[in-house]
Amino acid sequence: MIDINKLPQVAYPQMNTVHAEEVELINEIEHLLNESGDFTLLSNAIDGLFEHTLEHFRNEEILMKEVNF
């Protein structure tokens, strides 16, 4: 499991929130791998992480353009 409290923080609070959400999704996938055995739940969790990651980078690209990064 990834400890959310040990994540490095960035200058934009909304990105810290996004990173914490991703850690929660990753930790849920690890839990399902170790404890559940339910392929449907695992598949849905992986799909959720994939979609969240796509949205993360879409938003990050917009933010980077806004600050001329």
GIHUJO-V477196 format. One line per field, one symbol per residue. ss: DSSP state (H for helix, E for strand, L for the rest). phi: phi as a letter, one per 20 degrees, with the letter a starting at -180 (. if undefined). psi: psi as a letter, one per 30 degrees, with the letter a starting at -180 (. if undefined). Layout:
ss = ???
phi = ???
psi = ???
//
This chain:
ss = LLLHHHLLLLLLHHHHHHHHHHHHHHHHHHHHHHHHLLHHHHHHHHHHHHHHHHHHHHHHHHHHHHLLL
phi = .eegfeffedfdgfffffffffffffffffgffedemeffffffffgffgfffgfgfgffffffffdle
psi = kkjefgkkklfjeeeeeeeeeeeeeeeeeeeeeffegjeeeeeeeeeeeeeeeeeeeeeeeeeeeegh.
//
